[in-house]
Amino acid sequence: MKPIYYPEPFRIKSVEPLHILSREEREEKIRAAHYNVFALASRDVYIDLLTDSGTGAMSTDQWAGVMVGDESYAGADCYFKVQDAAKEIFGLPYIQLVHQGRAAEKVLLPILLAGKKYAIANMHFDTTRAHVELAGARAIDCVTPEALDTTAQYDFKGNMDVARLEGYIKELGAENIGAVIMTITNNSAGGQPVSVENIRETRDLAHRYGIPFMIDAARYAENAYFVKQREAEFKNSTIPAIVRAMFEGADCFTMSAKKDAIVNMGGLIGCRDGKIFEAVKQRCISFEGFTTYGGMSGRDIEALARGLKEGIDEHYLKYRIGQMQYLAARLDEAGIAYQSPVGGHAVFVDAKKLLPHIPYFEFPAQALAIELYLEAGIRACDIGSFMLGNDPDTGKQLKADFEFTRLAIPRRVYTQSHLDVIADALINIKERAAEIRGYKIVEEPPILRHFTAKLAPLA
């Protein structure tokens, strides 16, 4: 039976030409990039699945907004449009613009973590973990145990393990914990959703111990769509109503708007406490620019104001999640394991199962990402031990819970035919999986190494 595919709720008005390098050319390019896919030039990539962040296609309405963006330094009209849209969607009274998600983390986390030792999350993503460490604290992950079995069918694998969270709070001391963070969807666990019930339980536990509850809201709209499909309380609710339920009682949030707001640049910080917001504004002025532009151009702010609304359209979300379901169904037919049920923004292929002969310290997920490029010019990325890096205290290689090769699908960019190319490439790689070798690091920075590290293949 052919996998279900939900058709695009739009038509194509402009196209960007692509070309495919030969196998020999791709071998030369990845060698020159020191086997780090981040070092590849985009012109040398056929299908780019490196990230869904800032890589989506904006709508005609967003492009029209670019032409009317107010470029005033202070108090631009587009600033107030974003304020109105964000307050309506999320329900928090204070909103600060920044240029992207990691900028939001850079501004907010040092405020929350000042004098604190820990941040606990369902799972920190790479930049969040880095900014926790840069603030002098340590990041602890506390995902539900069901997430650890990639083949298990569980509706909300992104959930926080609330009982374990309370155990950490009692063990470490509430006074030492600067924030409890809920990432929606849970990227490092495979783009997996979090239930509203779990959000409420986590929020209430954090507040019971006097700990700020923060949401990493990068993919909030996709999370809301899963809630509507899987959580009985919300089966008849609208997406905007579910979003308000998710953020109810949250003390603050950071957001990369480059995901679910479908813009190429932008981010937000939301706060409920006026004193924290005043500190946010002062740090924003120092690092991002004046508060009403937050490091962004007026045209990008205007596109963001419109994209916030487009990203919560249910017809769009059905198509968006449908792309993941289609690709996942092709992998099911081929017996290729991934974090299932499939998440919202990507298919996370289980490289540990596909390449069981490669140990974690030889980076199986990175090895698979390199093979995808060699096979078909597809650029994916490692969400595993290579990305996790070294223990900040001992310097030893950490072992990730997962060895995922993430196929992050840009929004409104690729067609069903592109998805078939991706599936066919993985099927071809599976047939010669035993021949694939691991990699070693020959040069690396201390933090966020996967962006710039240099690797070499092992004999």
C-alpha positions in Angstrom: 0.0 0.0 0.0 1.4 3.4 -1.0 2.2 5.6 2.0 -0.3 8.4 2.8 0.8 11.9 1.7 -1.1 15.0 2.4 -0.9 17.4 -0.5 0.6 20.9 -0.3 -2.0 23.5 0.7 -0.3 26.0 -1.6 1.0 26.3 -5.2 4.6 27.0 -6.3 5.2 30.5 -7.7 9.0 30.6 -7.8 11.7 27.9 -8.1 15.4 27.7 -7.3 17.5 25.5 -9.7 19.4 22.5 -8.2 22.1 20.3 -9.6 23.7 17.1 -8.5 27.5 16.6 -8.4 29.0 13.3 -9.5 30.0 10.7 -6.9 33.7 11.5 -7.5 33.0 15.3 -7.0 31.1 14.6 -3.8 34.0 12.5 -2.4 36.3 15.4 -3.1 34.0 17.9 -1.5 33.4 16.0 1.7 37.2 15.3 2.0 37.9 19.0 1.6 35.3 19.7 4.3 37.2 17.4 6.7 34.1 15.1 6.8 32.1 17.8 8.6 28.8 18.4 6.7 28.6 22.0 8.1 31.7 22.8 6.1 30.1 21.9 2.8 29.1 24.7 0.4 25.3 24.7 -0.2 25.9 24.8 -3.9 27.5 21.3 -3.6 24.4 19.9 -1.9 21.4 18.5 -3.7 18.8 18.0 -0.9 19.7 20.0 2.2 18.3 18.5 5.4 20.9 19.9 7.7 18.3 21.9 9.6 14.8 23.2 9.4 15.9 26.4 11.1 15.6 29.4 8.8 15.4 27.3 5.7 11.7 27.4 5.0 10.0 29.1 2.1 8.1 32.3 3.0 4.6 32.9 1.6 3.6 35.6 -0.8 2.1 37.5 2.1 5.3 37.4 4.0 7.3 38.6 1.0 4.8 41.4 0.6 5.5 42.3 4.2 9.2 42.5 3.5 8.4 45.5 1.2 6.5 47.4 3.9 8.8 46.6 6.9 9.5 49.7 8.9 13.3 50.2 9.3 13.1 52.8 12.1 15.6 52.3 14.8 13.1 52.7 17.6 9.4 52.1 17.8 8.9 50.7 14.3 5.4 49.8 13.3 6.4 46.2 12.6 7.6 45.8 16.2 4.1 46.5 17.5 2.7 44.0 15.1 4.9 41.2 16.4 4.1 42.2 20.0 0.4 41.9 19.3 0.7 38.6 17.5 3.0 37.0 20.1 0.9 38.2 23.1 -2.3 36.9 21.4 -0.7 33.5 20.6 1.3 32.8 23.7 -0.5 34.8 26.4 2.6 36.1 28.1 2.5 39.9 28.8 6.1 40.8 27.9 7.8 40.0 24.5 11.3 40.7 23.4 12.6 40.4 19.9 16.0 38.9 19.3 17.7 37.7 16.0 17.4 33.9 16.7 16.9 31.2 19.3 20.4 31.0 20.6 20.4 34.8 21.1 17.3 34.4 23.2 19.2 31.8 25.3 22.2 34.1 25.6 20.1 36.9 26.9 17.7 35.0 29.2 19.6 32.0 30.7 22.3 34.0 32.5 19.5 35.8 34.3 17.8 32.6 35.4 21.0 30.8 36.2 22.9 33.5 38.1 24.3 31.9 41.2 22.7 28.5 40.3 24.4 25.2 39.5 21.9 23.3 37.3 19.2 23.5 34.7 16.9 20.5 34.2 15.1 19.8 30.9 13.2 17.0 29.2 16.2 17.3 26.9 18.4 20.3 26.2 19.2 20.9 22.6 22.8 21.7 21.7 22.7 25.5 21.9 20.6 25.4 25.1 23.1 23.1 26.7 26.0 25.3 25.6 24.4 28.4 27.1 23.7 26.7 30.3 27.4 25.7 30.5 28.5 29.2 29.5 26.4 30.6 32.3 28.4 28.4 34.7 25.8 25.7 35.3 25.3 22.1 34.2 22.5 20.7 32.1 20.6 17.6 33.2 18.3 15.7 30.8 15.2 14.0 32.2 13.2 12.6 29.3 10.5 10.0 29.8 12.0 6.4 29.6 9.8 5.4 26.7 11.8 7.7 24.5 14.9 5.5 24.8 13.3 2.6 22.8 13.2 4.0 19.3 10.9 1.3 18.0 8.3 1.6 20.8 5.0 3.3 19.9 4.3 6.0 22.5 2.3 9.1 21.8 4.4 11.6 23.8 8.0 10.5 23.8 9.1 14.1 24.4 7.6 14.2 27.9 9.5 15.1 31.1 10.0 12.2 33.5 8.3 14.1 36.3 9.1 11.6 39.1 12.7 11.6 38.2 12.6 15.4 38.0 11.4 15.6 41.5 14.1 13.2 42.6 16.8 15.5 41.0 15.3 18.5 42.8 15.4 16.8 46.2 18.9 15.5 45.5 20.5 18.6 44.1 18.5 21.2 46.2 15.8 23.5 44.7 17.9 26.5 45.6 20.6 25.2 43.2 18.4 24.9 40.2 17.9 28.0 38.0 15.3 26.6 35.6 13.2 23.7 34.7 13.0 23.7 30.9 10.4 22.1 28.6 11.5 21.8 25.0 8.5 21.5 22.6 8.8 19.5 20.5 11.7 17.6 22.1 14.3 17.9 19.4 17.1 15.7 20.9 14.6 12.9 21.6 13.7 12.8 17.9 11.3 15.8 17.4 8.9 14.1 19.8 5.8 15.9 21.2 5.0 16.7 24.8 1.5 16.4 26.2 -0.3 19.4 27.8 -0.9 17.1 30.8 2.9 16.6 31.2 3.6 20.3 30.7 1.1 21.1 33.5 2.6 18.5 35.8 6.1 19.8 35.2 5.1 23.4 35.6 3.3 22.7 38.9 6.2 20.7 40.3 8.7 23.5 39.4 6.5 26.1 41.0 6.0 23.9 44.1 9.7 24.2 44.7 10.0 27.8 43.6 11.9 27.1 40.4 11.2 29.1 37.2 9.5 27.1 34.5 10.8 27.9 31.0 9.6 26.7 27.6 11.9 26.3 24.6 9.2 27.0 22.1 11.0 26.5 18.8 8.4 24.0 17.4 5.4 24.9 19.5 3.0 24.7 16.6 4.0 21.2 15.6 3.7 20.2 19.2 0.1 21.6 19.3 -0.8 19.6 16.2 0.3 16.4 17.9 -1.6 17.3 21.0 -4.8 17.7 19.0 -4.3 14.3 17.3 -3.3 12.4 20.4 -4.5 14.0 23.7 -8.2 13.3 24.3 -8.9 16.6 26.1 -7.9 18.6 23.0 -9.3 16.5 20.1 -12.0 19.2 19.4 -9.8 22.2 20.3 -8.3 24.7 17.8 -4.5 25.0 17.4 -4.5 28.5 18.9 -6.4 27.2 22.0 -4.0 24.4 22.5 -1.0 26.7 22.2 -2.5 28.9 25.0 -3.0 25.8 27.1 0.7 24.8 26.6 2.0 28.2 27.7 -0.5 28.7 30.6 1.5 29.5 33.7 4.9 29.4 32.0 7.3 31.9 33.6 9.2 32.6 30.4 10.1 31.1 27.0 12.7 31.3 24.4 11.9 30.8 20.7 13.8 30.4 17.5 11.2 31.9 15.1 13.2 30.3 12.2 11.2 27.1 12.7 7.4 27.3 13.3 7.1 31.0 12.3 8.6 30.1 8.9 11.0 33.0 8.6 14.7 33.0 7.7 15.8 35.0 10.7 14.2 35.9 14.1 13.6 34.9 17.7 11.5 35.8 20.7 11.8 35.9 24.5 8.5 35.9 26.5 8.3 36.8 30.2 5.5 36.8 32.8 7.5 38.7 35.4 8.2 42.4 34.8 11.5 42.5 36.8 12.9 39.6 34.7 11.8 41.4 31.6 13.6 44.6 32.6 16.8 42.5 32.9 16.1 40.9 29.6 15.7 44.3 27.9 19.0 45.6 29.3 20.9 42.5 28.1 19.2 42.8 24.8 20.4 46.3 24.3 24.0 45.2 25.1 24.0 42.1 22.8 21.3 42.4 20.2 20.4 46.1 19.8 17.7 48.4 20.9 14.6 46.7 22.3 12.3 47.4 19.5 14.4 45.8 16.8 16.4 43.2 18.8 19.1 42.7 16.1 16.6 42.3 13.3 15.7 44.4 10.2 12.2 45.8 10.0 11.4 43.7 6.9 12.3 40.5 8.8 10.2 41.6 11.8 7.2 42.2 9.5 7.6 38.8 7.9 7.8 37.3 11.5 4.5 39.0 12.5 2.8 37.3 9.6 4.6 34.0 9.9 3.5 33.5 13.5 -0.1 33.3 12.3 0.7 31.1 9.2 2.6 28.6 11.4 -0.5 27.7 13.4 -2.8 27.1 10.4 -4.1 23.5 10.8 -4.2 22.8 7.1 -0.5 23.7 6.8 0.4 21.6 9.8 -1.4 18.6 8.5 0.7 18.8 5.3 3.8 19.5 7.3 3.5 16.5 9.6 2.3 14.5 6.6 5.7 14.8 4.9 7.4 13.2 7.9 4.8 10.4 7.9 5.3 9.7 4.2 9.1 9.4 4.5 8.7 7.3 7.7 6.4 5.0 5.9 8.9 4.4 3.2 11.5 3.6 5.8 9.1 1.2 7.5 8.7 -0.7 4.2 12.5 -1.0 4.0 13.0 -2.0 7.6 15.0 1.0 8.6 14.6 2.1 12.2 13.9 5.6 13.3 12.5 7.3 16.4 8.9 6.3 16.1 6.2 7.4 15.8 7.8 10.0 13.6 8.1 13.5 15.0 7.2 16.9 13.6 10.2 18.5 11.9 12.4 15.6 10.9 12.9 11.9 10.6 15.6 10.7 13.1 17.2 7.6 11.7 18.5 5.2 14.3 22.1 5.0 13.2 23.0 2.8 16.1 20.7 0.1 14.7 21.7 0.7 11.1 25.4 0.6 11.8 25.7 -1.5 15.0 29.4 -2.3 14.3 30.4 1.4 14.8 30.8 2.3 18.6 29.5 5.6 19.9 33.1 7.1 20.1 33.4 6.5 16.4 30.2 8.4 15.7 27.8 6.2 13.8 25.3 9.0 13.2 28.0 11.2 11.7 29.1 8.3 9.6 25.6 7.8 8.2 25.3 11.5 7.5 28.5 11.4 5.4 27.2 8.3 3.6 24.0 10.1 2.7 26.0 12.9 1.1 28.2 10.4 -0.8 25.2 8.4 -2.0 22.9 11.2 -3.2 24.2 14.6 -2.3 21.9 14.8 0.7 23.1 16.8 3.7 21.8 15.6 7.1 23.4 15.9 10.6 24.4 14.0 13.7 22.2 14.2 16.8 24.3 11.8 18.9 27.6 11.5 20.6 29.5 13.7 18.1 27.0 16.5 18.8 26.9 15.9 22.5 30.7 16.4 22.8 32.9 16.0 25.9 32.2 16.2 29.6 32.9 19.9 30.5 34.5 18.8 33.8 36.5 15.7 32.7 37.0 16.4 29.0 36.0 12.8 28.2 33.7 11.9 25.3 30.1 11.6 26.5 27.9 8.8 25.3 24.6 10.0 24.0 21.3 8.3 24.7 20.6 8.2 21.0 22.7 8.0 17.8 20.4 9.8 15.4 21.0 11.0 11.9 18.5 13.8 11.6 16.7 14.4 8.3 15.3 17.9 9.0 12.8 18.8 6.3 12.6 22.6 5.5 9.1 24.0 5.5 7.3 24.3 2.2 10.5 23.6 0.2 10.8 19.9 -1.0 8.3 17.8 -2.8 7.2 14.2 -2.5 9.8 13.3 -5.2 12.6 14.7 -3.1 11.3 12.5 -0.2 11.5 9.5 -2.4 15.1 10.3 -3.3 15.9 10.4 0.4 14.3 7.1 1.1 15.9 5.4 -1.9 19.4 6.6 -0.8 18.9 5.2 2.7 17.7 1.9 1.3 20.9 1.7 -0.9 23.1 2.5 2.1 21.4 -0.2 4.2 22.4 -2.8 1.6 26.1 -2.0 2.2 25.9 -0.9 5.9 28.5 -3.4 7.0 31.1 -1.8 4.9 30.7 1.7 6.4 33.4 2.8 8.8 33.5 5.2 11.7 35.4 8.5 12.2 37.8 10.1 14.6 38.1 13.8 15.5 41.4 15.4 14.6 40.6 19.0 15.7 37.8 20.4 17.8 36.7 23.5 19.8 35.7 23.1 23.5 31.9 24.0 23.0 29.5 23.2 20.2 32.3 21.3 18.4 30.1 19.7 15.8 29.8 22.9 13.9 33.5 23.3 13.2 35.4 20.1 14.2 37.5 18.3 11.7 37.3 14.5 11.3 39.0 11.7 9.5 37.8 8.2 8.5 39.0 5.2 10.4 40.8 2.5 8.5 
